[in-house]
Amino acid sequence: MCFASKYQIGFTHKQWEEIESMGFEGFEPMPDEPLSRCQWIAIAHMALGKAQRIEEGHYGDGAEGEDEDDEDWADELRGIASQILDEFKPGDGKT
């Protein structure tokens, strides 16, 4: 079952702001609130998808120097995803 156990993963304040921004009605992740494995994996997938969209130019207004900021932003999102996916490996017994 997906909601059997809850887990807490340590993120910085800035990372939590990014995680919170990916919430939606019915799913609003909050700092210091443990989430299920499935919820964490969903956040990782959303972060990877958002990073890809940023790299494809779907965010921002095209201002000069924005490409570097976008690259850093996408890297931060991939870092969030990596931290989550490092916590939850296939066959790890975490439900």
PyMOL commands that set and color helices and strands:
alter all, ss='L'
color gray80, all
select helices_A, chain A and resi 13-21+37-55+66-87
alter helices_A, ss='H'
color red, helices_A
select strands_A, chain A and resi 6-7+35-36
alter strands_A, ss='S'
color yellow, strands_A
deselect
rebuild
show_as cartoon
